[in-house]
Amino acid sequence: MALTEPNAPQNADPIKQGLQVGEDATQRQMRGDEKAAALLLALGPDFGRPILEELDEIEIRILSRAMVRLGAITQQMLDELLAEFIMGVSSTGPMSGNSDTTERLLLSFLPQDRVEQIMEEIRGPAGRNIWEKLSNVQEDILASYLKNEYPQTIAVVLTKISPDHASRVLAVLPEELALDVVQRMLSIDPVQKEILEKIESTLRTEFMSTLSHTQRRDSHEQMADIFNAFDRQTEARFMTALEDQSRDSAERIKALMFTFDDLTRLESAAIQTLLQNFDKKEMALALKGASDAAREFFFANMSTRAAGMMRDDMETMGAVRLKDVDEAQSRLVNTAKDLAARGEIVINKGKADEEMIL
């Protein structure tokens, strides 16, 4: 958590300066823009700046003004803000309710057309337009929708998305229909603008809107992914604030998180595969900040010579920053997840009867 003293220089970059928390600050109710500004400042440059980079110029101006005006806040204000944020994201209510709340908030300071564009991006797959979005929809889902359309319409759609994705969609379509579509694609003429706009409108209103309702994830799963990305100090602060407000939500998120310590539950074969696919210097850095039990677990899955060399590397490394250790451990966890996704290892988290393959 990026915190600074209340008397830090006022002309510093707000993101670099961080959030000012002091006992002499006045307890008060923060407005919506002030809450957003305080949250970004609390996250610090590593987490706050990437979020700012995703905002448009108007949003950045609003938040920047709020940051400059914010001044120091009390520890209670910060704790309440963190709890409110986590509770909002991990709410057990339906995602559509959160979506409506977001839309109402955006409408309070953005034009209607801009809000509609933002909400469309949030609700649907990534992409700047409908064709890029379709290229990010799984081929079996897209094929299932298109097979009920006219072959000529399917041909138009497949000529507008990426060739790789079009080929995968064709492979899933019924063979007779797919051959018909291929023939039409070979002889297709330029499509009139009005027809193309009608197809785009139909895809946006009928297909993409339906898709957004079927692809929602549990909000606790989303929050667990966010917590996994935090460094340990930020994670501890947010988790403590959440436990004070909703212990049940905190426990659910903890259960869904996959952390460095969970790697010690992997089978020996999985650990050895992981070691083969991870840089040795990175591994030494990750183990440098690990518990003695975690270190011994990894050493036990190495040859005597490899374990000795790893210990030597850790000793010669000297003092290291906690942030660097956290990042190395996070990369190791992500490598394990990637291997599991490819079916090369099986991840066991928790009880033996709760085995899951990512």
C-alpha positions as CSV (number, residue, x, y, z in Angstrom):
1,M,0.0,0.0,0.0
2,A,1.5,3.3,-1.0
3,L,1.1,5.6,2.0
4,T,3.0,8.9,2.7
5,E,3.1,11.4,5.5
6,P,0.5,14.2,5.4
7,N,3.2,16.8,5.0
8,A,4.5,15.4,1.7
9,P,5.2,18.0,-1.0
10,Q,2.0,19.2,-2.6
11,N,3.6,19.6,-6.1
12,A,4.5,15.9,-6.4
13,D,2.8,13.6,-8.8
14,P,-0.3,12.4,-6.9
15,I,0.2,8.7,-8.0
16,K,3.8,8.7,-7.0
17,Q,3.1,10.6,-3.8
18,G,0.5,8.1,-2.7
19,L,-2.4,8.5,-0.4
20,Q,-1.9,10.8,2.7
21,V,-3.2,9.2,5.9
22,G,-2.8,11.1,9.2
23,E,-4.3,11.3,12.6
24,D,-4.8,15.0,12.3
25,A,-7.0,14.6,9.2
26,T,-10.7,15.4,9.5
27,Q,-13.2,12.5,9.4
28,R,-15.7,13.2,6.5
29,Q,-17.9,11.6,3.9
30,M,-16.2,11.3,0.5
31,R,-17.9,11.9,-2.8
32,G,-17.8,9.3,-5.5
33,D,-14.9,10.8,-7.4
34,E,-13.0,11.3,-4.2
35,K,-13.5,7.6,-3.3
36,A,-12.1,6.6,-6.8
37,A,-9.2,9.0,-6.4
38,A,-8.4,7.7,-2.9
39,L,-8.5,4.1,-4.0
40,L,-6.2,4.7,-6.9
41,L,-3.7,6.6,-4.7
42,A,-3.9,3.8,-2.1
43,L,-3.1,1.2,-4.8
44,G,0.0,3.2,-5.7
45,P,1.9,3.5,-9.0
46,D,2.2,-0.2,-9.7
47,F,-1.6,-0.8,-9.6
48,G,-3.0,2.6,-9.9
49,R,-1.3,3.8,-13.0
50,P,-2.4,0.9,-15.3
51,I,-6.0,1.7,-14.3
52,L,-5.6,5.3,-15.2
53,E,-4.1,4.3,-18.6
54,E,-7.4,2.6,-19.4
55,L,-9.5,5.7,-18.8
56,D,-10.3,8.4,-21.4
57,E,-9.2,12.0,-21.1
58,I,-12.4,13.2,-19.4
59,E,-12.3,10.5,-16.8
60,I,-8.6,11.2,-16.1
61,R,-9.3,14.9,-15.6
62,I,-12.1,14.2,-13.2
63,L,-10.0,11.8,-11.1
64,S,-6.9,14.1,-11.3
65,R,-8.8,17.0,-9.9
66,A,-10.2,14.8,-7.2
67,M,-6.7,13.6,-6.3
68,V,-5.4,17.1,-6.0
69,R,-8.3,18.2,-3.8
70,L,-8.4,15.1,-1.6
71,G,-5.8,16.0,0.9
72,A,-5.2,13.8,3.9
73,I,-7.8,11.3,5.1
74,T,-8.2,9.4,8.4
75,Q,-7.3,5.7,8.8
76,Q,-11.0,5.0,9.4
77,M,-11.9,6.6,6.1
78,L,-9.4,4.4,4.3
79,D,-10.6,1.2,6.0
80,E,-14.2,2.0,5.2
81,L,-13.3,2.8,1.6
82,L,-11.4,-0.5,1.2
83,A,-14.3,-2.5,2.8
84,E,-16.9,-0.7,0.6
85,F,-14.8,-1.4,-2.6
86,I,-14.4,-5.1,-1.8
87,M,-18.0,-5.6,-0.7
88,G,-19.1,-4.0,-3.9
89,V,-17.1,-6.2,-6.1
90,S,-17.7,-9.4,-4.2
91,S,-21.4,-8.8,-3.7
92,T,-23.4,-12.0,-4.0
93,G,-26.1,-10.2,-5.9
94,P,-26.6,-10.7,-9.7
95,M,-24.1,-9.1,-12.0
96,S,-26.8,-7.3,-13.8
97,G,-27.5,-5.3,-10.7
98,N,-23.9,-4.2,-10.5
99,S,-24.0,-3.4,-14.2
100,D,-27.0,-1.2,-13.7
101,T,-25.3,0.6,-10.8
102,T,-22.2,1.2,-12.9
103,E,-24.3,2.6,-15.7
104,R,-26.2,5.0,-13.4
105,L,-22.9,6.2,-12.0
106,L,-21.4,6.8,-15.5
107,L,-24.5,8.7,-16.6
108,S,-23.9,11.1,-13.7
109,F,-20.8,12.6,-15.5
110,L,-20.6,11.2,-19.0
111,P,-22.9,11.6,-22.1
112,Q,-25.4,8.9,-22.9
113,D,-23.7,7.6,-26.1
114,R,-20.3,7.3,-24.3
115,V,-21.9,5.4,-21.4
116,E,-23.6,3.0,-23.9
117,Q,-20.3,2.4,-25.6
118,I,-18.5,1.7,-22.3
119,M,-21.2,-0.6,-21.0
120,E,-21.2,-2.5,-24.3
121,E,-17.4,-3.1,-23.9
122,I,-17.9,-4.3,-20.3
123,R,-20.7,-6.7,-21.1
124,G,-19.3,-8.2,-24.2
125,P,-16.0,-9.8,-25.3
126,A,-13.0,-7.6,-25.9
127,G,-12.8,-5.7,-29.2
128,R,-13.1,-2.2,-30.6
129,N,-16.0,-3.2,-32.9
130,I,-18.5,-6.0,-33.4
131,W,-16.2,-8.0,-35.7
132,E,-13.3,-7.9,-33.3
133,K,-15.7,-8.9,-30.5
134,L,-16.9,-11.9,-32.6
135,S,-13.2,-13.0,-33.1
136,N,-13.0,-13.3,-29.3
137,V,-16.1,-15.5,-29.0
138,Q,-15.5,-19.3,-28.8
139,E,-16.0,-20.9,-32.2
140,D,-18.5,-23.5,-30.9
141,I,-20.7,-20.7,-29.4
142,L,-20.5,-18.6,-32.6
143,A,-21.2,-21.6,-34.8
144,S,-24.2,-22.6,-32.7
145,Y,-25.7,-19.1,-33.3
146,L,-24.8,-18.8,-37.0
147,K,-26.1,-22.2,-38.0
148,N,-29.6,-20.8,-37.7
149,E,-28.9,-17.9,-40.1
150,Y,-29.1,-17.8,-43.9
151,P,-25.9,-19.2,-45.5
152,Q,-25.3,-15.8,-47.2
153,T,-25.4,-14.0,-43.9
154,I,-23.0,-16.5,-42.4
155,A,-20.6,-16.0,-45.4
156,V,-20.7,-12.2,-44.7
157,V,-19.9,-12.6,-41.0
158,L,-17.1,-15.0,-41.7
159,T,-15.5,-12.7,-44.2
160,K,-15.4,-9.9,-41.6
161,I,-13.8,-11.8,-38.7
162,S,-10.2,-13.0,-38.6
163,P,-9.3,-15.9,-41.0
164,D,-8.1,-18.1,-38.2
165,H,-11.3,-17.8,-36.3
166,A,-13.4,-18.2,-39.4
167,S,-11.7,-21.5,-40.2
168,R,-12.4,-22.8,-36.7
169,V,-16.1,-21.8,-37.0
170,L,-16.4,-23.5,-40.4
171,A,-15.0,-26.7,-38.9
172,V,-17.7,-26.7,-36.2
173,L,-20.6,-26.0,-38.6
174,P,-22.6,-28.9,-40.1
175,E,-20.6,-30.1,-43.1
176,E,-23.3,-29.4,-45.7
177,L,-23.9,-25.9,-44.4
178,A,-20.2,-25.3,-44.2
179,L,-19.6,-26.2,-47.8
180,D,-22.5,-24.0,-48.9
181,V,-21.0,-21.1,-46.9
182,V,-17.5,-21.7,-48.4
183,Q,-19.0,-21.5,-51.9
184,R,-20.8,-18.2,-51.1
185,M,-17.6,-16.8,-49.6
186,L,-15.7,-17.5,-52.8
187,S,-18.2,-15.6,-54.9
188,I,-19.3,-12.9,-52.5
189,D,-19.7,-9.4,-53.8
190,P,-19.1,-6.2,-51.8
191,V,-22.0,-5.9,-49.3
192,Q,-24.1,-2.8,-49.3
193,K,-23.5,-0.5,-46.3
194,E,-27.2,-0.7,-45.2
195,I,-27.2,-4.5,-45.2
196,L,-23.9,-4.7,-43.3
197,E,-25.2,-2.2,-40.7
198,K,-28.3,-4.3,-40.3
199,I,-26.2,-7.5,-39.7
200,E,-24.1,-5.6,-37.2
201,S,-27.1,-4.3,-35.4
202,T,-28.7,-7.8,-35.2
203,L,-25.5,-9.4,-33.9
204,R,-25.1,-6.6,-31.3
205,T,-28.7,-6.7,-30.0
206,E,-29.5,-10.5,-30.4
207,F,-26.3,-12.3,-30.0
208,M,-23.8,-10.2,-28.0
209,S,-26.4,-9.1,-25.4
210,T,-27.4,-12.8,-24.9
211,L,-23.8,-13.8,-24.7
212,S,-23.0,-11.3,-22.0
213,H,-25.7,-12.9,-19.8
214,T,-24.4,-16.4,-20.3
215,Q,-20.7,-15.7,-19.7
216,R,-20.9,-14.0,-16.3
217,R,-18.5,-15.3,-13.6
218,D,-19.2,-15.5,-9.9
219,S,-18.1,-12.2,-8.4
220,H,-16.1,-14.0,-5.7
221,E,-14.1,-15.7,-8.4
222,Q,-13.3,-12.4,-10.0
223,M,-12.3,-11.0,-6.7
224,A,-10.0,-14.0,-6.0
225,D,-8.2,-13.3,-9.3
226,I,-7.7,-9.7,-8.2
227,F,-6.4,-10.7,-4.8
228,N,-4.0,-13.2,-6.5
229,A,-2.5,-10.2,-8.5
230,F,-1.9,-8.1,-5.3
231,D,1.5,-8.1,-3.6
232,R,1.3,-9.6,-0.1
233,Q,1.0,-6.2,1.7
234,T,-1.8,-4.9,-0.4
235,E,-3.6,-8.3,-0.2
236,A,-3.3,-8.4,3.6
237,R,-4.7,-4.8,3.9
238,F,-7.7,-5.5,1.7
239,M,-8.4,-8.9,3.2
240,T,-8.3,-7.4,6.8
241,A,-10.7,-4.7,5.8
242,L,-13.0,-7.3,4.2
243,E,-12.9,-9.6,7.2
244,D,-14.1,-6.8,9.4
245,Q,-17.1,-6.2,7.2
246,S,-18.0,-9.7,5.8
247,R,-16.1,-12.7,7.1
248,D,-18.1,-15.0,4.9
249,S,-17.0,-13.2,1.7
250,A,-13.4,-13.1,2.9
251,E,-13.4,-16.9,3.5
252,R,-15.0,-17.6,0.1
253,I,-12.3,-15.5,-1.6
254,K,-9.6,-17.2,0.3
255,A,-10.9,-20.6,-0.7
256,L,-10.9,-19.6,-4.4
257,M,-7.5,-18.0,-4.4
258,F,-4.5,-20.0,-5.6
259,T,-1.3,-18.8,-4.0
260,F,2.4,-19.6,-3.8
261,D,1.7,-21.7,-0.6
262,D,-0.8,-23.8,-2.5
263,L,2.0,-25.1,-4.7
264,T,3.2,-27.2,-1.8
265,R,0.0,-29.3,-2.3
266,L,1.1,-30.4,-5.8
267,E,2.2,-33.9,-6.5
268,S,5.9,-34.6,-6.9
269,A,5.5,-35.2,-10.6
270,A,3.7,-31.8,-11.0
271,I,6.4,-29.9,-9.0
272,Q,9.1,-31.5,-11.2
273,T,7.3,-30.4,-14.3
274,L,7.0,-26.9,-12.9
275,L,10.7,-26.8,-12.1
276,Q,11.6,-27.8,-15.6
277,N,9.4,-25.0,-17.0
278,F,10.6,-22.2,-14.8
279,D,13.8,-20.1,-14.8
280,K,16.3,-21.2,-12.1
281,K,17.2,-17.7,-11.1
282,E,13.6,-16.7,-10.8
283,M,13.0,-19.9,-8.7
284,A,15.9,-18.9,-6.4
285,L,14.3,-15.4,-6.0
286,A,10.8,-17.0,-5.3
287,L,12.2,-19.3,-2.7
288,K,14.3,-16.5,-1.1
289,G,11.1,-15.2,0.6
290,A,9.4,-18.5,1.1
291,S,8.8,-20.2,4.4
292,D,11.3,-22.9,5.6
293,A,8.6,-25.6,5.0
294,A,8.0,-24.4,1.4
295,R,11.7,-24.3,0.6
296,E,12.2,-27.8,1.9
297,F,9.3,-29.0,-0.1
298,F,10.8,-27.7,-3.3
299,F,14.3,-28.9,-2.4
300,A,12.9,-32.4,-1.8
301,N,11.7,-32.5,-5.4
302,M,15.1,-31.6,-6.8
303,S,18.2,-33.7,-7.1
304,T,20.8,-33.3,-4.3
305,R,23.0,-31.4,-6.7
306,A,20.3,-29.1,-8.0
307,A,19.1,-28.3,-4.5
308,G,22.6,-27.5,-3.4
309,M,23.1,-25.1,-6.3
310,M,19.7,-23.5,-5.6
311,R,20.8,-22.9,-2.0
312,D,24.1,-21.4,-3.2
313,D,22.2,-19.1,-5.6
314,M,19.9,-17.9,-2.8
315,E,22.9,-17.2,-0.5
316,T,24.9,-15.2,-3.0
317,M,21.8,-13.2,-3.9
318,G,22.1,-11.2,-0.7
319,A,19.2,-9.0,0.4
320,V,16.3,-8.7,-2.0
321,R,13.2,-6.5,-2.1
322,L,10.0,-8.0,-0.9
323,K,8.3,-6.7,-4.0
324,D,10.7,-8.7,-6.3
325,V,10.1,-11.9,-4.3
326,D,6.3,-11.4,-4.6
327,E,6.6,-10.9,-8.3
328,A,8.7,-14.0,-8.8
329,Q,6.3,-16.1,-6.7
330,S,3.4,-14.7,-8.7
331,R,5.1,-15.7,-12.0
332,L,5.7,-19.2,-10.6
333,V,2.0,-19.5,-9.7
334,N,1.0,-18.3,-13.2
335,T,3.3,-20.8,-14.8
336,A,1.7,-23.6,-12.8
337,K,-1.8,-22.4,-13.9
338,D,-0.6,-22.3,-17.5
339,L,0.7,-25.9,-17.3
340,A,-2.6,-27.0,-15.7
341,A,-4.6,-25.3,-18.5
342,R,-2.5,-27.3,-21.0
343,G,-3.2,-30.5,-19.1
344,E,0.5,-31.0,-18.2
345,I,-0.1,-31.0,-14.4
346,V,-3.1,-31.3,-12.1
347,I,-3.6,-28.7,-9.4
348,N,-5.0,-29.9,-6.1
349,K,-6.2,-27.1,-3.8
350,G,-7.5,-27.9,-0.4
351,K,-9.0,-31.3,0.4
352,A,-8.2,-34.3,-1.6
353,D,-11.8,-34.6,-2.8
354,E,-11.8,-31.1,-4.1
355,E,-9.3,-31.7,-6.9
356,M,-9.7,-29.3,-9.8
357,I,-8.0,-29.0,-13.1
358,L,-7.5,-25.4,-14.4
